[in-house]
Every structure is written in structure tokens, then in C-alpha cells.
């Protein structure tokens, strides 16, 4: 080959490479444009679990269109298992699920729950309903290909291959067994995902949340196939990966291929889970970029638990101060906002949290967001308002009462986890002269996710006489989420420990204290303690310690309000500034040198700081 020809070929390869890189970069930038600001919407999971109906979706959409759309809320997301006609609350029906799928092995909406999907129309009529209201439509799906499609050996659309050509039983989801893994690189694998998103695009889909994709295993190959399939449709479908915590080692990949990704497991109305987000958000802060957002999970606010996985129907267990903390932290961190409560049941306070234009401006427009400090009892974040040069400041009072002084315990189980042999322990202690009994379950170090715990057959003894502790009314009881339950697990199911069903006991969740006044004369207490079956199969949690106390195990409560000083000069503000409280809209006055707002326990303040012209 002559040098001239070689040079021409080399030059052609060079320009072709540059062209491909440019096209790829443009494609990446394009899908990030679909989420120029953090997505804001409603998701059915926190209130309806896997059982939401079309009527309930429309009711929430109608509310959003009327009250929330002017403030930027526009996504309506149907969460898990919309393709099962006979699912249930407090878990999943895996005994005899009534699956609905088409001839190409793609799940379709269950018509008894979504009547407009009849005749093979799928979710298009529902999406059309939302689009006419100016809203956007989203669904939840599980990673992979349906097990039932593999068993029936259904064809993959557009190929001469079938589901059995692309599946693997390896790494099947441990907590829901609807799907098998799709093997990247297998002939037909990409075509399967292509057919899936062709279907979704034909429905008018705008948002997809894909589960079992990022934790405990990060399925990079399937994410790549999903990204290609979405881009191939030409439709602007926002991609949300789930669950969390997404491995930080995969942060670069997920940032380049998704619009939002989970930073935690399922988040419920637990203060401890909320407090954990301060460290989580600090860890993920540098990975937020335009169109790509670390996701703190849904907002368990308003009325939740109607037919949910966790708990009974309730208004959120968060106090008003804790709700301010949640909305302030999510906004200053710029997390997507997906409301979990049933919108038509909102009270005025809940609605006020979602419609504060000044707070939502922080979410949508602020830049250079970062923590100032994250201490044991206090935290603060700061951000810029790019158009004016003003600053945003968020200040948090996270001080807690010490729940348990473990050294005071009269009995301890030690660490019990799903890897512990037996996953239970036996209690047998003397209680002569004891007037109080405190049953305590503490998180074992995994931040309380899925720490369902059972006290089995708790019994008091006086010689040959015995008294079931469950026959006494406890004086007070707390639980990490929901309330402790008699003779059932905290989730409302049977008490099952070591795969054995028990009729008598107390179901709770770390962190938990249950206080009893004891009748006189009883000398011994016996019980079995252990993890409830509901948490054994989960990918997070199931690590606890059980304790017994005969005196109050908690420390003194923190003060109801504290001043949190912020040195303005240390954050580059060396002149005179006007400060406004964004939640109340109240102008607080001019400050220089130091600003020290009083913050309620578990509460937050969010402020705008504007330089005063001389």
C-alpha cells in the first residue's frame, strides 16, 4: 500500500471516529435535555402498592392538573405489577398471579384494573387522558423478560428467536420472581428490549422506572440495552433506575445513561431514614449533572398506606417540622420529587408544601449546590441563584434524643441478621420486683431498611402460673415505621420467624421501644425473638439487636428549638445582606457577619440571601 493511500485511509478512520463520537455525545445530550430540571410528579406505590386502579390514577391526575400543574408537577406514574389482575396489598401475590401479556411476551395492563386497556389498546387511552390535561405518563417495570414468556417460549418480535434464546435464571430478582435476566450480547436480546419500548412509545409513554436494575447488582449490560431501545424509539422517555443505593463505583455510567437513579432503598415515613439522607446526599452531590439526578426516592407525604406494602392507611408519620426538612433537603439537593400520597386526600398543609414557588425555584434553578457541614446534630447546605448572584441557605436541626443506652439493658440478643444461623434468640430472665418492662429493637447498622422484628410468645411467669404479655395493654410503643402490632407482623401479615408461623407475639420494626407496666408477683420473663420473614428476602436491612430494660432506656430529649449560627464571611458573604425566609415569605431583615436562625427540633429553614446595595 502506498503511503498516500495509507494516509487517506487513516484520515478517513480519524474523521469517522470523530463523527461517531460527536453523534454519541449529541445523543447523550439529547436525552438529558428531556429532564432539564428534576422531574416532579406522583407515583402510586406509597398509597396503593401493586394494586392501583385506573380510577385511582385518574383521580390523582385530575387533582394534579387542577392544583399542582401550574407549579411544575406533571408526571403520573403507575407503579409495580400493573399487569397482574389479582395482586394484593402488604406484599405480592406470587402464588397464583393472573398475568396479562401479549403474543410477544410483553406484559399488558390488567383489564379488570385498567378497563380502557381492553381490546389490546394497552395504556394508550390512559396516556391520552393524561396528555389532554397537559400531564405526562409513566410506568414501573421490572428488569428482564417475563418468566411466563420463557415457559411459553413466546417469540421475540421482529426475529425468528424466542424468549428461551435470551434468558438466564442467574441473578433473578430475590424479592419478586416475575422476570428472568436478559443476557446482553445474545442474539435477540436487544431486539426484545427494542420491542418493549416500541410498544411503550406507541402508548405515549413519557417516563419509565425500572426496578431490580441497580442494587444489589448493577446490571450495566441491561441498562445499555434499555438506553439504546429508548433512544431508538425517538420518543422522549425519561429513564429512572431503581432500587438503591446505586453502587457509587457505577456513578459515571448511570449518570451518562439515565435521567435519575436511586441513592437509597425504599424510603418511608421514618425520621431515621430521613436523617440518613444527609450523609447519602453529601456522598452523591458531585454526581448530579444537567438532566441526570441522584434520586432520594419518593416523598411519603400526605395520606399513604391505603393498600401499600408497608403499614396501614395513615397520614404520614412525619411531623410538620420533619416534612419541612424533607422538602427543604430534597430541594436544595435537587432530587426529583415524586409524591407518594393519595393527592385527593391532601390537607391544606400538605398542599402548601408542594406549591411554594420560592422553594420550587431552588429545586429547579439553583446551581453550585453543596453542603456547608453535616454534623451529628446540625446540617447546612448552600446554593447560588445564577440570575441574580443571590445565595440560598438551608439550615437543619437534626438533634435526637438518645433512644437507647445499651449498657442499661438487662438482656441483649447480640446482632441478629439474615445471615445469622437461626435468625432468632431465646429470652429467659429473672424479673422479681420489676415494675417496668421495655422491649427494644435497635437497628444493627444497616440504617433500618427492612428491619421487621418479632417478639414471639412473650410470657410472664409466677411459679406455675403464666400470663401472656400480649394480654396486657402497653403503656407506650414506638416503631421505626408504622406502629407495633399484636399477633401479626408490623406489615400486617402473620408472625413468621424461622419459617414458622406463630399466633402469639408482637411485630415491630427497628428502632422500637414498647413499654409495659407489670403486675406484681411475676418472677420470670420468657420469649423468642427474631427477624420476621418479610425482611429475609430483601436486599437491604434485616439486621437488628433485641434488648430488654427494666428502666427507661432513653436519654433526655433535645431542646425544642436551637439557634444554628452561620458565619456569613466564611461562605464568602462579607457585606450587608437582606435575608428572606422562603417557606413563610417573611423578610427577616439585614444581616452581616453572622446569621443564626432558630430551628425547631427535626426542622429546617430555607433562606434567600441578597446583597444590600450601598
N, C-alpha and C positions, 0 to 999 in steps of 0.2 A: 504494500500500500504506500502511495506517495505521501510525503509529509503534508502536502496541500489537502489531499483527501482526508487524512487523519485529523488535521486541524478543523476542517469543515464539520466532520462528524462530532469531534469533541465540542465544538461550538454549539452544534445543534442539541447535543445532550445537555449542555450547560443551560441553554435558553429553555429547553423543555423542562428541566428541573426547576428553574426559576418560575416558569409558568405554573407548574403543578403546585409549588409552594404558595404562590400568590392565590391560586384558586382555593387551596385548602384554607389559607388564612382568611379569605373572604367568606368562605362557608362557616368557619368558626365564628367570625364576627357577626355574620348574619343571624345565627340562632341566638346569640347573646343579645341582639337587638330586640328579640321577642320579649325580653324581660328587662327592659331598660331601667325599671325600678322594681323593688321587691314585690313579687306577686301578693295580692291581697284577696282573700275570698273566704268561702265557707266550705267545710268538709263534714260529711255525715258521720264520721267514725265516733266521735266523743259522745254523741247522743243516741245513735241508732246502731252502732256496731255493724255486723254484717246483714242487717235486716231492713235497711231503709227502703221505703216505697216511693213510687213516682209522685204520689200526692204530697208526701213529706218534702221531697226535693222541690217541688213546685211552690209549696208554702214558704220555704226558706228563700227561694228565688224571688217570689213576689215581695217579701219583706226587704230583701237586699235592693231590689230595683226601686222600691219606694223610699227607703230610709238611708241606704248606705252607698248606692252607686255614685251620688254626687261627691262623695269623699274618696273615691278611687277603688272601692271594693267592687270586684266584678267576676271573680271565679266561683262557680258552683261545682263541687267535686263529689261524685258518688264513690264512696269508699268500698271496701273489700267485699268480694263474693256477690256481686250483683247478678251473677249467672247461676245462682243456686236458689231454687224455688222454695226450699224448706229449711233455711238456716235458722239459727236460734241466738238469743242473747247469752251473755256470760260464757263465751267460748264459740266453738264452731260445731256444726253437725258434720261429723266425719263418719258416722255410722251408715247413713243411707242418704247422702246428698243427692238432691234432684238437679243434676247438671243440665244446662242447656248449651248446646254447641251446634255449629253448622257442619256441612259435609267436609269442610277443610280443617276440622279440628280446632276451630276458633270459638271461644266462648261467646255466647249471645245473652242479652238480658232475659231474666226470667219474666215471662209474660204475666204471671199472676201478681208480680210486684210492680211491673212496668207495662201496663196494658197497651200503651202506644207503640210498643215494640212488636206487636203481633204482626204476623204475615211476613216475618223476616226483615222488618224495617229497622231492627236494632235500635240504637239510641238516637237516630236521626230526628224523629219527631220531638223528642225531649230537647235535643240540642237546638232545633229550630225555635222551640218555645222560648228558650233562654236567649238566643241571639236576637229575637224580636224585641226583647226587653233591654237590649244593649249589654247583656251579660255574656260570659264565656263558660264553656262546658268542659269538665274534666272527669276522669275516671281513675280508679285504682286498679292495677293488675298485679299479678304475681309473675316473677321471672320464670321463663321456661315454656314448656309445651305441656298441655294437659295430659295427665296420666291416662284419662279415659280415651284420649285421641290415640295414644300409643297402644292401648289394649285393643282398640277397634281398628288399628292400623289404617287410620284415615290418610288420604292423600294430602300432599303439600301443594297448594295452588300454584299453577304455572310450571309444574315439574312432573316427572314420572316417578318421583320419590314419595315415600310415606313417612309418617311420624316415627316409625321404628328405625329409620335410617339416620336420624339426627339426635336421638335422645341418649341420656345416660342416667342411671339411678344414683350415681355418685353425687354427693353434696346436695341431696334433696333437702328441701326446707324441713327443719326439725319440728316446727310448730304448726304447720299446715301442709297437708300432703296432696294437694290438688295437682301439683306440677312435677315434671322431671326437668333436669338440666338439659339445655340445648348445647351441643358440643360445637364450639367455634371451629371454623375451618372445614367442617363436614359438608359435603355437597348437599344442598337443600336447607342448611341452617340459616343462612342469610335470607334465602327465599321465604322461609317460614316467617321470619320477623318482617320481611317486606310485605307479605300478605296480611299480616296482622295490622300493620299501620296503614296499608291501603284501605282496609275495612274501617279503621277508626277515622281516617281522613274523610271517607265517604259519609260518615255520620256527622262530620263537622266538629271533630274533637279539637280542643284548644290547649289541653293540659293533661299530662299523664303522670301519675305517681306509681312507681314500680317498686314493689316490695321484694324482700329477700335478695336484694341486689348488692348491698354494700356492707352488711355486717351479719354474722361474724366473719364471713368470707366476702372479699371484694371480687366480684365477677367481671374483671376487666374485659374479657372477650365478649361477653354478652352485652355489656354497656356499649362497646364499639359497634356491635351489630345493630343495637337499638338506635344509636345515633345515626348510622347510615340509613336505616329504614325510615326514620323520621324525616331526615333531610331529603330523601328520595321522593317523598310524597309532595313536596313543595308547599305543605301546609305548616303554619306557624304553631307548632305543638310544643309547649313548654315541658321540659323533662325534669322531673323531681325524683331523686333516688332515695331509697329507704331500705332498711331502718338505719339506726346509728348505734354507736358512734362510727362514722365512716373512718377507716384507718387513715391516720394523718399521713402515713407514707404514700397514700394514693391521692393526696390533696391536689397535686398538679394535674393528674389525669382527670379527676372528676370535675375540676374547675374548667377544663378545656372541653368537656363533653356533656355536661349537664348544666341546667339553669339553677338548680338548688339541690342540696344534699344534706341529709340529716347529720346532726352533731351529737345526738343523744338517742337513747331508746325511747319508747313511748313515754310521753310526758303527761302526767295527770295533775290534779289539784292538790299537790303536796308541797309544803314550804321547803322541805329539804331538797327536793328535786329542783325547785326554782332557785334556791341558793346555789346549788351546784353549777348552774349555768354561768355564774360569774367566771369561774375558772375555765369552763368549756369555751365560752365566747372569747376570752383572752387568748386561749390556745389557737382558735380558728381565725382570729381577726385578720391576720395578714393574708389569708387566702380568699377573702372576699374581693371580687372584681366586678367590672361592669357586666351585667347580665348573668352573673354567677354568684350565688349566695349560700353561705353556710346557713343551715335551717335549724332553728332551735325547737322545731316541732310545733304542733298545733296549740292554740290558745284554749285551754279547758275552762272557759268562762261562760257565764250565763247558765242556762238550765242544761245540764248534761246527765248522762247515765240513764236515759229513758229506756233504751234496750241495749245498753252498751256492754262491752267486755268487762269493765270494771265498775262496780258499785251500782247503787240503786238510783232512781230519779232524784235529782237534787239540784239546787243552785250551787254553783261552785263552792268548794270548801275554803277557797282563798278569802281572806279578809279584804276589805276595801283597800287597805294600805298595801297588801300583797298584790292586789290587782294593779294598782298604780306601779308597783315595782316591775311586774311582768311587762306591762305595756311600755314603760319607760325604757327598760333594758332592751327589749326587742327592737324598739325604735332607734335607739342610739347605736345599736349594733347593726341595724339594717337587716334584720332577719325577715324572711317572708312572714306574712300574717295570715294564718288560716284559722278562722274562728271555729270552735268546736261545738258551741251550744246551739240549741234549737232557737233560731232567730225570732220566731213569733212569740216566744216566751220571754224575750228580753225585758228587763225592768229599765226605768229611766237611767239608773246609774250605769248599767252595762252599756246601754246605747251611747251614753256620754263618753265612755272610754274609746269607742270606735269612731266617733265623729268630731274629734278635736282637730281642727285643721292645722293648728300650730304644731301639735305633736306629730301628725302625719307628714308635715313638711320636713321635720327632722328625719323621719324614715326615708322619704323619697328624694330629698335634695341635699342633705348634709354630706360632707366629704371629710377625709382625714380623720375618720372616727377611730378612737383608741382609748384604752383605759389609762387613767391617771394613776390609780392604785387599786389593788384588791387586797384588803386586809381581812383579818378574821371577823371584825365587827362592822366594817365600813368599806364602801367602794365608791369610785367616781370615774366617769367617762367624759370625754370632751370631743367635740367635732367642730367643723367650720361650716358657716353658711357662705358658699362660694360667691354669691352675687353681691353681697354687701360687706364681707370681711368680718361679720359678727361671729361670735362663738356660741356654741351650745354646750351646756354643762348639765350632766346628770349626776345626782348625788344619792347614795343609798345607805340606809341604816339596816344592816343585816345581823345585828347583835341578837344572840339567842340565849335563852335560859339553858343552863347545862341540864340536859334531860336526865342523865343517869350518872351517878358516881359509882362506878362498878365495884370499887373497893368496899362499899357498904353492903354488898349482896350477901345473903346467907346461903345462896346456891347459884352456881353458874354451869351452863351446859358446855362451855367452851365453844369453839367455832363449829357450826354445822353448815354444810353446803351440799349441793347435789353430787359432789364427788366424795362426800363422807360416807363411809360404809354404814349402811342402815339409815342414814339421814334422820336420825332421831336419838333421843336420850331419855333416861328414866330419872324421875324426881322422887326422892323418898327422904324427907327431912323432918326433924322434930320441931314442933311449933308451940310447945307448952307455954302458957302465959301470953301468947301473942294476940294482940288486939287488931292488928292490921296485916294485910297481905297484899303485896303488889306483884303482879305478874308482868314481866317486862320482856320485850323483844327488841333487840338493837340490831341495826344494820351491821353486817360483818365486814364491811369495807368496800362494797361494790356500789355504793350510792343508792341503795334501797330499791333498785329496779326488781320487780317480781319477787319480793321477799314475803310471800304468803307463808304464814306460820300457824301451827295448830297446837293448842293445849288439849290433849286427849284424856278423857276420864279424870279430870281434876277432882280429887276427893279428899275430904277431911275425915279423920278417924278419932274416935274416943272409945278406947277399949275395943269391944266387938261391934260397936255402933259406927255407922258411916253416914256421911252427908255429902251429896254431890255439890260441888262448888257452884255448878250451873243452876242450882235451885235457889241460890241467893242472888239478890239484885246487887250488881256492882254499884259502888258509890260514884265513880268516875271512870271513863275509859277514853283513851285516845288511840289513834292508829295512823300509820303513815299515809294511807289514803282510805277513804270510806270509814265506817265505824266497825268495831269488832262485832262478831255475830255469834249467837248461841246456837250450837248444834249444827252449824254449817260453816263452810269456809267464808272468808271475808268477801269473796266474789259471789257468794250466794249459792254455791254448789255444795255437794256432800263433802264432809270432812274425810279426806283421803290422805293418809300418811303411809309410806312404805307399801303403796298399792292396796292398802286395806281400808275399807270404808268403816267409819265409826259413827255411831249415833249420838254420842255424848261428848261435848267439848266446846271449845271457844276458837273461832277462827279470827285471825288478826293479820296485821302486816307491819313490818318494821317501818319506822320506830313506833313502839307501842307501850303504853302503861295502862294496866287495868287494876283498879283499886277496890279492895273489898274490906268491909268491917266484919270481923269474925265473931261468931257466937262463942260463949265461954265453954271451957272444958275440953276442947279438942287439942290433941297432942301430936298428931302427925298429919303430914300432907303428902299425897302421892299423885303422880300424873306421868304421862308420857308426852314428850314434846318433840316436834319435828316439822319438817317442811311439808307444806301442802302440795299435792300432786300437780296443782295448777301451775306451779312455777318450775317444776323439774325440767320440763322440756324447753324452757325459754333460753335464749342466747345471752341474757343478762340477768343478774340477780341470783336469787336462791342461795344466799349466804348470810347467815344470821347467828346471833348469840341469844340464848334464853337466860333470864335471871329471875331470882326471887328475892324480895326485900320485905322486911317487917317494919321499915320506916320509910318515909318519903324519900325516894331516890334522887329527886331533882334538886338542883341548886336554886339560889334566889333568882327571881325574874329580873331582866334588864329594865332600866328606866323607860317610861313610855315614850319619851322624846329625848333626843340629844342634839347638841349643836355639832356640826361637822365643818371644821374650818378648812377653807380652800385658799391657799396663798396665791393671789392673782398674779403677782410678779413671777412666781415660779412657773407659770404657764404662759409667760410672755405678755402679760397684760399689766403694764407699768403706769398707766394713766388713770383717768376717771371714767367709770362705766355705769351705764344705766342697765339695771337687771330686771327682767320681767319673768314672772312665774308662768310657764306655758300651760300648765294644767288649769289654773284658775283665771289666767289672763290678767292678773293683778300686777301692776308696776310696783316693784319693791323699793325702788329708789336708786340713788347714786352710791357707788362703792369704789374704793381704791385701796390697794394693799391686801385686804382680806375680805372674803365673803363667807359667812358662817351660818348657813340656813339651819333651822331646827327641823329635824326629820323624825317622823313617827317610827316606832318600832316596826320593823319589816316593811317600812315605807320608802318612798322615793320622792325626789324633787327634780324637775326638769326646767332649765332656765335658759333664757336668751340674754347674751351679754353684748351690749352695743357701746362702742366708744362715744363719749360725750364730746361734741365739738367745742373748741375753746371760743 
